[in-house]
Amino acid sequence: DIQMTQSPSTLSASVGDRVTITCRASQSIHNWLAWYQQKPGKAPKLLIYQASSLESGVPSRFSGSGSGTEFTLSISSLQPDDFATYYCQHYNNYHFPFTFGQGTKLEI
Amino acid sequence: QVQLVQSGVEVKKPGASVKVSCKASGYTFMNYGISWVRQAPGQGLEWMGKISVYEGRINYAQKFQDRITVTTDTSTRTAYLDLRNLRSDDTAVYYCARGEVGPRLDWYFDLWGQGTLVTVSS
């Protein structure tokens, strides 16, 4: 299985801050990587796909980068609505299962 | 409205089976695939399996291989997850999610169901 490792596990920040979350894959997944935001009691929401493509309707303060084994999700200016848990996921169709990172909780 | 609507809460005893449904609306059901993802209480997301609705191709995580079945009924635009021989550590919220998206038919998930809580307890 491809292991996805996120860091940090918890991130404390303030409104207006710029933050970056890292996701590392145990082997190359090219750009088959997605990022999701999840709030308590809710389903995950897609933010980024193909490592750097912004999902329609997602604010432009979210951005993704990387390829191969190292990826980042950045939020340029934190808003109150952004405090949530973030997950990366690989979807390399040649390597099942599609694993998720363990999550990064972004807290105030 | 484009959405996936899942069946309701389930309470099962160890050793039993559960069948969770996921009804699609607002889009062409056969143009996408469906994956199932679960989340144990306070834990992260775990991918279980997927089905390509048009081709019928199915893949499961090896962890669940011997006790999971994923199916679809195109006449009712509904996907199903069948999980057998339930254990207490199967207690989780089960999500269906739409995949096989875009020109590359990628398996990221752009639409999710609301989740179904399955509790396994004696």
Interface residues (C-beta under 8 A of the other chain):
Chain A: W32 A34 Y36 Q38 A43 P44 K45 L46 Y49 Q50 E55 Y87 Q89 Y91 N93 F96 P97 F98 T99 F100 G101 Q102 G103
Chain B: S35 V37 G44 L45 E46 W47 M48 K50 N59 Y60 A61 Q62 K63 Y95 A97 G99 V101 G102 R104 D106 W107 Y108 F109 D110 W112 G113 Q114 G115
